[in-house]
Amino acid sequence: MVGNASPPESPLLDALANWVEQTDPGARCLPAISVGYTDSHAFRKAFPDCVAYGFFPIRHMSFQDVMPLPHARDERIDVRDLGFAVDCYRAVATALLG
């Protein structure tokens, strides 16, 4: 399978970066490479102009705790981080769509 990516600059990334800065002053969005498969690949194939980033903010679980969990038998997330992500997505959607 051939990998693909979204552009490193976009209105979506600007909105995410603004939310991060407002939520945690001094913090920044940094690019990363996912070694696994994501649905973003299929969305970009079906909709060539689709911009998709695998962004899910976490605050209550450490990165080391989260990384082994996706698709594991005990996959889980702290409910406070779920609420944190909902706040992010709501703010980003409002910034982009009004």
JONORZI-V234580 format. One line per field, one symbol per residue. phi: phi as a letter, one per 40 degrees, with the letter a starting at -180 (. if undefined). A space follows every 10 residues. Layout:
phi: ???
This chain:
phi: .ccaacccba dccccccccc cccadgcbcb cabccbcbcd dcccccbdcc bbbcbbcbbb bcdcccdccd gcdbcaaccc ccccccdccc ccccccbg
